[in-house]
Amino acid sequence: MNTLLRSSCLFVLLMVSSLSAAEPISEAIWPEGKVPGLGKGEKEEIVEVIDERIGRKVTKVTKPTVTVYKPDPAKDTGAAVVICPGGGYHILAYDLEGTEVATWLNEIGITGVILHYRVPRAKEGEPHENPLKDAQRAIRLVRAHATDWKIDPDKIGILGFSAGGNLAAVTSNATENTYEEVDAVDQLDPRPNFALLIYPAYLNPEGQPAELTPQTSVDENTPPTFLVHASDDRVSATGSAAYYLGLKQHDVPAELHIFPQGGHGYGLRPTEQRVTQWPKLAGDWLLKEILVEPKKEQ
């Protein structure tokens, strides 16, 4: 086994070991029988299989849930991040882009909230249509639990990979409710306070690399955003570049890193490519630019 592969395996084993000691909180995000957009006759369920590379792979979600991983109280910043694993809106890469991410966030004092949003994509409508409902509801639910989960309701972000990055961008820019109110939770703000888009997909309209889709077009209300991409990614980096330029045009704080190589779908796992240094860059951005307490006037 070469050094790089051994290091990667050790990294994953440390992730799994850390998670096994945690006591995560799992909760359905919708009241029973009130999942908006659930097809007639569909059962509310989640189906998982094991994939050799990515770990647990969720192949069907009709009962959206959140699973909450809390950091050590001694380092807890009070911030939380809703994590949207990728998978082309067909599956969720639940360990590679979910549990391993929650562990990293815990290490820097942030609560990780993994979202089981609905997959596979609906046969009709936009691929993000039902996942957006789930993401808005998840952010509201975290705000509703702010006191008992010890979270600052003004420090709730969203982080997504690939299709999950698209979902994070759409959620950051949604200007209206996407479902009818089901209870008091839906009176809370569904927009995140900050966002991290890691190799996000589907940000450009087809054939228009300098433009953003209507659902991801930014404005002055888009939250501060951190973006990472590799130039040789099969999902073009032009989406991240266009998103960053849009943020700057509206004076929204943003940070963009485009690396020459790295491909797609690496999550937090280290490789020989510099793009996998992004967790350190993102952690610095979070702790120094987003979560820092504002200075009081003298």
C-alpha positions as YAML, in Angstrom:
chain: A
units: angstrom
residues:
- id: 1
  name: MET
  ca: [0.00, 0.00, 0.00]
- id: 2
  name: ASN
  ca: [1.55, 3.36, -1.00]
- id: 3
  name: THR
  ca: [1.93, 6.26, 1.43]
- id: 4
  name: LEU
  ca: [-0.87, 8.35, -0.08]
- id: 5
  name: LEU
  ca: [-3.39, 5.49, 0.00]
- id: 6
  name: ARG
  ca: [-2.37, 4.59, 3.55]
- id: 7
  name: SER
  ca: [-2.84, 8.22, 4.63]
- id: 8
  name: SER
  ca: [-6.26, 8.35, 2.99]
- id: 9
  name: CYS
  ca: [-7.35, 5.14, 4.71]
- id: 10
  name: LEU
  ca: [-6.10, 6.44, 8.06]
- id: 11
  name: PHE
  ca: [-8.05, 9.67, 7.51]
- id: 12
  name: VAL
  ca: [-11.28, 7.75, 6.88]
- id: 13
  name: LEU
  ca: [-10.68, 5.45, 9.88]
- id: 14
  name: LEU
  ca: [-10.17, 8.46, 12.13]
- id: 15
  name: MET
  ca: [-13.42, 9.93, 10.79]
- id: 16
  name: VAL
  ca: [-15.34, 6.73, 11.51]
- id: 17
  name: SER
  ca: [-13.75, 6.37, 14.95]
- id: 18
  name: SER
  ca: [-14.70, 9.93, 15.88]
- id: 19
  name: LEU
  ca: [-18.26, 9.45, 14.69]
- id: 20
  name: SER
  ca: [-18.70, 6.22, 16.61]
- id: 21
  name: ALA
  ca: [-18.08, 8.10, 19.87]
- id: 22
  name: ALA
  ca: [-20.69, 10.76, 19.05]
- id: 23
  name: GLU
  ca: [-24.35, 10.64, 19.93]
- id: 24
  name: PRO
  ca: [-26.06, 12.25, 16.95]
- id: 25
  name: ILE
  ca: [-29.63, 13.48, 17.05]
- id: 26
  name: SER
  ca: [-31.87, 12.37, 14.17]
- id: 27
  name: GLU
  ca: [-35.21, 13.94, 13.42]
- id: 28
  name: ALA
  ca: [-37.71, 13.84, 10.57]
- id: 29
  name: ILE
  ca: [-38.00, 17.36, 9.19]
- id: 30
  name: TRP
  ca: [-41.68, 17.12, 8.26]
- id: 31
  name: PRO
  ca: [-44.60, 16.10, 10.49]
- id: 32
  name: GLU
  ca: [-45.75, 12.58, 9.67]
- id: 33
  name: GLY
  ca: [-47.93, 12.49, 6.57]
- id: 34
  name: LYS
  ca: [-47.17, 16.11, 5.65]
- id: 35
  name: VAL
  ca: [-44.18, 15.82, 3.30]
- id: 36
  name: PRO
  ca: [-45.04, 18.31, 0.51]
- id: 37
  name: GLY
  ca: [-44.73, 16.86, -2.98]
- id: 38
  name: LEU
  ca: [-44.69, 13.23, -1.82]
- id: 39
  name: GLY
  ca: [-46.27, 11.12, -4.54]
- id: 40
  name: LYS
  ca: [-49.52, 9.34, -3.85]
- id: 41
  name: GLY
  ca: [-48.89, 5.86, -2.47]
- id: 42
  name: GLU
  ca: [-45.19, 6.51, -1.72]
- id: 43
  name: LYS
  ca: [-43.95, 5.23, 1.62]
- id: 44
  name: GLU
  ca: [-41.95, 7.57, 3.86]
- id: 45
  name: GLU
  ca: [-38.57, 5.80, 3.96]
- id: 46
  name: ILE
  ca: [-34.80, 6.01, 3.47]
- id: 47
  name: VAL
  ca: [-32.82, 3.26, 1.72]
- id: 48
  name: GLU
  ca: [-29.03, 2.90, 2.08]
- id: 49
  name: VAL
  ca: [-26.43, 0.65, 0.44]
- id: 50
  name: ILE
  ca: [-22.65, 0.44, 0.90]
- id: 51
  name: ASP
  ca: [-20.42, 1.74, -1.89]
- id: 52
  name: GLU
  ca: [-16.75, 0.70, -1.85]
- id: 53
  name: ARG
  ca: [-15.47, 4.23, -2.48]
- id: 54
  name: ILE
  ca: [-17.93, 6.62, -0.89]
- id: 55
  name: GLY
  ca: [-19.19, 4.49, 2.01]
- id: 56
  name: ARG
  ca: [-22.91, 4.67, 2.68]
- id: 57
  name: LYS
  ca: [-24.89, 5.64, -0.41]
- id: 58
  name: VAL
  ca: [-28.50, 6.67, -0.03]
- id: 59
  name: THR
  ca: [-30.49, 5.46, -3.02]
- id: 60
  name: LYS
  ca: [-33.98, 6.53, -2.03]
- id: 61
  name: VAL
  ca: [-35.29, 9.19, 0.33]
- id: 62
  name: THR
  ca: [-39.00, 9.86, 0.71]
- id: 63
  name: LYS
  ca: [-38.77, 10.64, 4.43]
- id: 64
  name: PRO
  ca: [-36.38, 13.62, 4.69]
- id: 65
  name: THR
  ca: [-34.46, 13.86, 7.97]
- id: 66
  name: VAL
  ca: [-31.63, 15.75, 9.63]
- id: 67
  name: THR
  ca: [-28.91, 14.15, 11.71]
- id: 68
  name: VAL
  ca: [-27.17, 16.53, 14.10]
- id: 69
  name: TYR
  ca: [-23.55, 16.10, 15.24]
- id: 70
  name: LYS
  ca: [-22.51, 18.40, 18.10]
- id: 71
  name: PRO
  ca: [-18.90, 19.46, 18.77]
- id: 72
  name: ASP
  ca: [-17.13, 19.27, 22.11]
- id: 73
  name: PRO
  ca: [-18.81, 21.90, 24.33]
- id: 74
  name: ALA
  ca: [-15.38, 23.34, 25.16]
- id: 75
  name: LYS
  ca: [-14.86, 24.44, 21.55]
- id: 76
  name: ASP
  ca: [-18.47, 25.00, 20.44]
- id: 77
  name: THR
  ca: [-18.80, 28.29, 18.54]
- id: 78
  name: GLY
  ca: [-22.60, 28.15, 18.54]
- id: 79
  name: ALA
  ca: [-22.61, 27.95, 14.73]
- id: 80
  name: ALA
  ca: [-24.28, 25.19, 12.70]
- id: 81
  name: VAL
  ca: [-24.02, 24.10, 9.07]
- id: 82
  name: VAL
  ca: [-26.64, 22.14, 7.14]
- id: 83
  name: ILE
  ca: [-24.69, 19.65, 4.98]
- id: 84
  name: CYS
  ca: [-26.05, 18.67, 1.54]
- id: 85
  name: PRO
  ca: [-24.21, 15.61, 0.15]
- id: 86
  name: GLY
  ca: [-23.90, 15.35, -3.62]
- id: 87
  name: GLY
  ca: [-24.95, 12.63, -6.02]
- id: 88
  name: GLY
  ca: [-26.49, 14.24, -9.10]
- id: 89
  name: TYR
  ca: [-29.89, 14.49, -7.39]
- id: 90
  name: HIS
  ca: [-29.99, 10.69, -7.85]
- id: 91
  name: ILE
  ca: [-28.21, 9.48, -4.69]
- id: 92
  name: LEU
  ca: [-26.57, 10.97, -1.59]
- id: 93
  name: ALA
  ca: [-22.86, 10.30, -0.97]
- id: 94
  name: TYR
  ca: [-23.69, 10.07, 2.71]
- id: 95
  name: ASP
  ca: [-20.26, 9.34, 4.23]
- id: 96
  name: LEU
  ca: [-17.91, 10.95, 1.69]
- id: 97
  name: GLU
  ca: [-19.87, 14.21, 1.65]
- id: 98
  name: GLY
  ca: [-21.87, 13.88, 4.86]
- id: 99
  name: THR
  ca: [-20.63, 12.18, 8.03]
- id: 100
  name: GLU
  ca: [-16.98, 12.92, 7.29]
- id: 101
  name: VAL
  ca: [-17.89, 16.58, 6.82]
- id: 102
  name: ALA
  ca: [-19.81, 16.68, 10.10]
- id: 103
  name: THR
  ca: [-16.71, 15.37, 11.89]
- id: 104
  name: TRP
  ca: [-14.52, 18.08, 10.34]
- id: 105
  name: LEU
  ca: [-17.00, 20.78, 11.32]
- id: 106
  name: ASN
  ca: [-17.09, 19.44, 14.88]
- id: 107
  name: GLU
  ca: [-13.31, 19.69, 15.04]
- id: 108
  name: ILE
  ca: [-13.52, 23.45, 14.41]
- id: 109
  name: GLY
  ca: [-16.38, 23.92, 16.85]
- id: 110
  name: ILE
  ca: [-19.34, 23.90, 14.46]
- id: 111
  name: THR
  ca: [-22.45, 21.71, 14.68]
- id: 112
  name: GLY
  ca: [-22.86, 19.56, 11.56]
- id: 113
  name: VAL
  ca: [-26.43, 18.90, 10.42]
- id: 114
  name: ILE
  ca: [-26.58, 16.29, 7.65]
- id: 115
  name: LEU
  ca: [-29.66, 16.61, 5.46]
- id: 116
  name: HIS
  ca: [-31.26, 13.53, 3.91]
- id: 117
  name: TYR
  ca: [-32.99, 15.47, 1.13]
- id: 118
  name: ARG
  ca: [-35.22, 13.71, -1.35]
- id: 119
  name: VAL
  ca: [-33.60, 11.58, -4.05]
- id: 120
  name: PRO
  ca: [-33.81, 10.41, -6.73]
- id: 121
  name: ARG
  ca: [-35.00, 13.46, -8.61]
- id: 122
  name: ALA
  ca: [-38.69, 13.66, -9.47]
- id: 123
  name: LYS
  ca: [-39.71, 12.58, -12.96]
- id: 124
  name: GLU
  ca: [-41.34, 15.98, -13.54]
- id: 125
  name: GLY
  ca: [-40.25, 19.49, -12.63]
- id: 126
  name: GLU
  ca: [-36.80, 20.82, -11.75]
- id: 127
  name: PRO
  ca: [-34.37, 18.35, -10.11]
- id: 128
  name: HIS
  ca: [-34.02, 20.62, -7.09]
- id: 129
  name: GLU
  ca: [-37.76, 21.21, -6.59]
- id: 130
  name: ASN
  ca: [-38.38, 18.81, -3.68]
- id: 131
  name: PRO
  ca: [-34.83, 19.04, -2.26]
- id: 132
  name: LEU
  ca: [-35.28, 22.82, -1.99]
- id: 133
  name: LYS
  ca: [-38.40, 22.32, 0.11]
- id: 134
  name: ASP
  ca: [-36.39, 19.98, 2.35]
- id: 135
  name: ALA
  ca: [-33.44, 22.39, 2.64]
- id: 136
  name: GLN
  ca: [-35.64, 25.36, 3.53]
- id: 137
  name: ARG
  ca: [-37.47, 23.29, 6.12]
- id: 138
  name: ALA
  ca: [-34.15, 21.98, 7.54]
- id: 139
  name: ILE
  ca: [-32.78, 25.49, 8.08]
- id: 140
  name: ARG
  ca: [-36.02, 26.54, 9.75]
- id: 141
  name: LEU
  ca: [-35.95, 23.43, 11.92]
- id: 142
  name: VAL
  ca: [-32.40, 24.17, 13.09]
- id: 143
  name: ARG
  ca: [-33.50, 27.70, 14.00]
- id: 144
  name: ALA
  ca: [-36.52, 26.29, 15.84]
- id: 145
  name: HIS
  ca: [-34.18, 24.03, 17.88]
- id: 146
  name: ALA
  ca: [-31.61, 26.77, 18.50]
- id: 147
  name: THR
  ca: [-32.08, 26.77, 22.27]
- id: 148
  name: ASP
  ca: [-32.12, 23.02, 22.92]
- id: 149
  name: TRP
  ca: [-29.36, 22.30, 20.38]
- id: 150
  name: LYS
  ca: [-27.32, 25.27, 21.74]
- id: 151
  name: ILE
  ca: [-27.08, 26.99, 18.35]
- id: 152
  name: ASP
  ca: [-26.97, 30.70, 17.52]
- id: 153
  name: PRO
  ca: [-29.96, 31.21, 15.16]
- id: 154
  name: ASP
  ca: [-27.96, 33.92, 13.34]
- id: 155
  name: LYS
  ca: [-25.03, 31.58, 12.61]
- id: 156
  name: ILE
  ca: [-26.67, 28.87, 10.53]
- id: 157
  name: GLY
  ca: [-24.99, 28.09, 7.22]
- id: 158
  name: ILE
  ca: [-25.32, 25.60, 4.38]
- id: 159
  name: LEU
  ca: [-22.60, 23.53, 2.71]
- id: 160
  name: GLY
  ca: [-23.02, 21.40, -0.40]
- id: 161
  name: PHE
  ca: [-21.00, 19.24, -2.77]
- id: 162
  name: SER
  ca: [-21.72, 18.87, -6.51]
- id: 163
  name: ALA
  ca: [-25.53, 18.60, -6.81]
- id: 164
  name: GLY
  ca: [-25.63, 19.38, -3.08]
- id: 165
  name: GLY
  ca: [-23.65, 22.52, -3.93]
- id: 166
  name: ASN
  ca: [-26.32, 23.42, -6.44]
- id: 167
  name: LEU
  ca: [-28.95, 22.88, -3.76]
- id: 168
  name: ALA
  ca: [-26.99, 25.09, -1.34]
- id: 169
  name: ALA
  ca: [-26.83, 27.83, -3.98]
- id: 170
  name: VAL
  ca: [-30.53, 27.57, -4.84]
- id: 171
  name: THR
  ca: [-31.43, 27.67, -1.14]
- id: 172
  name: SER
  ca: [-29.20, 30.72, -0.65]
- id: 173
  name: ASN
  ca: [-31.07, 32.59, -3.38]
- id: 174
  name: ALA
  ca: [-34.68, 31.42, -3.02]
- id: 175
  name: THR
  ca: [-36.81, 34.54, -2.51]
- id: 176
  name: GLU
  ca: [-40.10, 32.87, -1.59]
- id: 177
  name: ASN
  ca: [-41.51, 29.92, 0.27]
- id: 178
  name: THR
  ca: [-41.63, 26.79, -1.87]
- id: 179
  name: TYR
  ca: [-44.38, 25.04, 0.08]
- id: 180
  name: GLU
  ca: [-47.43, 25.85, 2.14]
- id: 181
  name: GLU
  ca: [-46.89, 26.38, 5.87]
- id: 182
  name: VAL
  ca: [-47.39, 23.18, 7.86]
- id: 183
  name: ASP
  ca: [-46.69, 24.45, 11.39]
- id: 184
  name: ALA
  ca: [-45.08, 27.28, 13.40]
- id: 185
  name: VAL
  ca: [-41.56, 26.23, 12.28]
- id: 186
  name: ASP
  ca: [-42.38, 27.59, 8.83]
- id: 187
  name: GLN
  ca: [-42.68, 31.12, 10.17]
- id: 188
  name: LEU
  ca: [-38.88, 31.21, 10.63]
- id: 189
  name: ASP
  ca: [-36.35, 32.45, 8.05]
- id: 190
  name: PRO
  ca: [-35.39, 29.71, 5.52]
- id: 191
  name: ARG
  ca: [-32.30, 31.48, 4.18]
- id: 192
  name: PRO
  ca: [-28.84, 30.52, 5.52]
- id: 193
  name: ASN
  ca: [-26.49, 33.12, 7.03]
- id: 194
  name: PHE
  ca: [-23.52, 31.86, 4.99]
- id: 195
  name: ALA
  ca: [-22.74, 29.19, 2.42]
- id: 196
  name: LEU
  ca: [-19.92, 26.94, 1.23]
- id: 197
  name: LEU
  ca: [-20.15, 25.57, -2.31]
- id: 198
  name: ILE
  ca: [-17.66, 22.76, -2.97]
- id: 199
  name: TYR
  ca: [-17.36, 21.78, -6.65]
- id: 200
  name: PRO
  ca: [-21.01, 22.89, -7.18]
- id: 201
  name: ALA
  ca: [-22.88, 21.63, -10.23]
- id: 202
  name: TYR
  ca: [-25.53, 23.08, -12.56]
- id: 203
  name: LEU
  ca: [-24.86, 26.77, -11.83]
- id: 204
  name: ASN
  ca: [-24.56, 27.78, -15.52]
- id: 205
  name: PRO
  ca: [-27.32, 27.55, -18.12]
- id: 206
  name: GLU
  ca: [-26.25, 25.14, -20.86]
- id: 207
  name: GLY
  ca: [-23.82, 26.83, -23.26]
- id: 208
  name: GLN
  ca: [-23.59, 30.03, -21.18]
- id: 209
  name: PRO
  ca: [-20.47, 29.75, -18.99]
- id: 210
  name: ALA
  ca: [-20.53, 33.41, -17.94]
- id: 211
  name: GLU
  ca: [-24.17, 33.34, -16.75]
- id: 212
  name: LEU
  ca: [-26.04, 31.82, -13.81]
- id: 213
  name: THR
  ca: [-29.31, 29.92, -13.90]
- id: 214
  name: PRO
  ca: [-32.36, 31.88, -12.69]
- id: 215
  name: GLN
  ca: [-32.46, 29.74, -9.53]
- id: 216
  name: THR
  ca: [-28.81, 30.49, -8.62]
- id: 217
  name: SER
  ca: [-28.61, 34.15, -9.70]
- id: 218
  name: VAL
  ca: [-27.31, 36.16, -6.78]
- id: 219
  name: ASP
  ca: [-28.38, 39.53, -5.39]
- id: 220
  name: GLU
  ca: [-27.54, 41.73, -2.41]
- id: 221
  name: ASN
  ca: [-29.39, 39.33, -0.09]
- id: 222
  name: THR
  ca: [-27.32, 36.27, -1.03]
- id: 223
  name: PRO
  ca: [-25.29, 35.20, 2.03]
- id: 224
  name: PRO
  ca: [-21.46, 35.39, 2.16]
- id: 225
  name: THR
  ca: [-20.07, 32.41, 0.26]
- id: 226
  name: PHE
  ca: [-16.90, 30.29, 0.03]
- id: 227
  name: LEU
  ca: [-16.32, 28.39, -3.24]
- id: 228
  name: VAL
  ca: [-13.86, 25.67, -4.31]
- id: 229
  name: HIS
  ca: [-13.36, 24.08, -7.73]
- id: 230
  name: ALA
  ca: [-10.69, 22.38, -9.86]
- id: 231
  name: SER
  ca: [-10.10, 23.47, -13.45]
- id: 232
  name: ASP
  ca: [-10.06, 19.87, -14.68]
- id: 233
  name: ASP
  ca: [-13.36, 19.02, -12.95]
- id: 234
  name: ARG
  ca: [-15.88, 17.31, -15.25]
- id: 235
  name: VAL
  ca: [-18.36, 19.81, -13.76]
- id: 236
  name: SER
  ca: [-17.11, 23.08, -15.21]
- id: 237
  name: ALA
  ca: [-15.51, 25.59, -12.83]
- id: 238
  name: THR
  ca: [-17.17, 28.39, -14.79]
- id: 239
  name: GLY
  ca: [-20.23, 28.05, -12.54]
- id: 240
  name: SER
  ca: [-18.19, 28.85, -9.44]
- id: 241
  name: ALA
  ca: [-16.46, 31.73, -11.25]
- id: 242
  name: ALA
  ca: [-19.76, 33.23, -12.43]
- id: 243
  name: TYR
  ca: [-21.25, 32.88, -8.93]
- id: 244
  name: TYR
  ca: [-18.25, 34.63, -7.37]
- id: 245
  name: LEU
  ca: [-18.41, 37.50, -9.88]
- id: 246
  name: GLY
  ca: [-22.12, 37.90, -9.17]
- id: 247
  name: LEU
  ca: [-21.41, 38.12, -5.45]
- id: 248
  name: LYS
  ca: [-18.73, 40.74, -5.96]
- id: 249
  name: GLN
  ca: [-21.04, 42.81, -8.19]
- id: 250
  name: HIS
  ca: [-23.47, 42.98, -5.28]
- id: 251
  name: ASP
  ca: [-20.76, 43.61, -2.64]
- id: 252
  name: VAL
  ca: [-21.45, 40.28, -0.93]
- id: 253
  name: PRO
  ca: [-18.39, 38.90, 0.95]
- id: 254
  name: ALA
  ca: [-16.97, 35.94, -0.95]
- id: 255
  name: GLU
  ca: [-13.87, 33.80, -1.35]
- id: 256
  name: LEU
  ca: [-13.12, 31.66, -4.43]
- id: 257
  name: HIS
  ca: [-10.37, 29.05, -4.93]
- id: 258
  name: ILE
  ca: [-9.89, 27.44, -8.36]
- id: 259
  name: PHE
  ca: [-7.06, 24.91, -8.48]
- id: 260
  name: PRO
  ca: [-5.47, 23.62, -11.72]
- id: 261
  name: GLN
  ca: [-6.10, 19.94, -10.97]
- id: 262
  name: GLY
  ca: [-8.16, 17.78, -8.67]
- id: 263
  name: GLY
  ca: [-11.14, 16.45, -10.59]
- id: 264
  name: HIS
  ca: [-14.47, 15.92, -8.86]
- id: 265
  name: GLY
  ca: [-15.90, 14.10, -5.87]
- id: 266
  name: TYR
  ca: [-12.96, 14.10, -3.45]
- id: 267
  name: GLY
  ca: [-14.91, 15.34, -0.43]
- id: 268
  name: LEU
  ca: [-12.45, 16.01, 2.40]
- id: 269
  name: ARG
  ca: [-10.22, 13.05, 1.64]
- id: 270
  name: PRO
  ca: [-6.58, 14.03, 0.99]
- id: 271
  name: THR
  ca: [-4.92, 13.33, -2.36]
- id: 272
  name: GLU
  ca: [-1.70, 14.53, -3.96]
- id: 273
  name: GLN
  ca: [-3.66, 17.44, -5.50]
- id: 274
  name: ARG
  ca: [-3.59, 20.83, -3.77]
- id: 275
  name: VAL
  ca: [-7.36, 21.20, -4.12]
- id: 276
  name: THR
  ca: [-7.78, 18.80, -1.19]
- id: 277
  name: GLN
  ca: [-6.29, 21.47, 1.06]
- id: 278
  name: TRP
  ca: [-9.61, 23.27, 0.85]
- id: 279
  name: PRO
  ca: [-10.84, 22.30, 4.38]
- id: 280
  name: LYS
  ca: [-8.02, 24.37, 5.95]
- id: 281
  name: LEU
  ca: [-8.91, 27.34, 3.72]
- id: 282
  name: ALA
  ca: [-12.60, 26.97, 4.48]
- id: 283
  name: GLY
  ca: [-11.99, 26.62, 8.21]
- id: 284
  name: ASP
  ca: [-9.94, 29.82, 8.25]
- id: 285
  name: TRP
  ca: [-12.66, 31.64, 6.30]
- id: 286
  name: LEU
  ca: [-15.36, 30.46, 8.68]
- id: 287
  name: LEU
  ca: [-13.50, 31.28, 11.87]
- id: 288
  name: LYS
  ca: [-11.94, 34.58, 10.74]
- id: 289
  name: GLU
  ca: [-14.48, 36.05, 8.33]
- id: 290
  name: ILE
  ca: [-17.91, 34.63, 9.24]
- id: 291
  name: LEU
  ca: [-18.00, 33.57, 12.88]
- id: 292
  name: VAL
  ca: [-15.76, 36.25, 14.36]
- id: 293
  name: GLU
  ca: [-17.57, 38.53, 16.77]
- id: 294
  name: PRO
  ca: [-17.85, 42.12, 15.48]
- id: 295
  name: LYS
  ca: [-15.67, 44.64, 17.28]
- id: 296
  name: LYS
  ca: [-17.54, 46.89, 19.68]
- id: 297
  name: GLU
  ca: [-17.27, 50.63, 19.20]
- id: 298
  name: GLN
  ca: [-15.26, 52.40, 21.88]
...
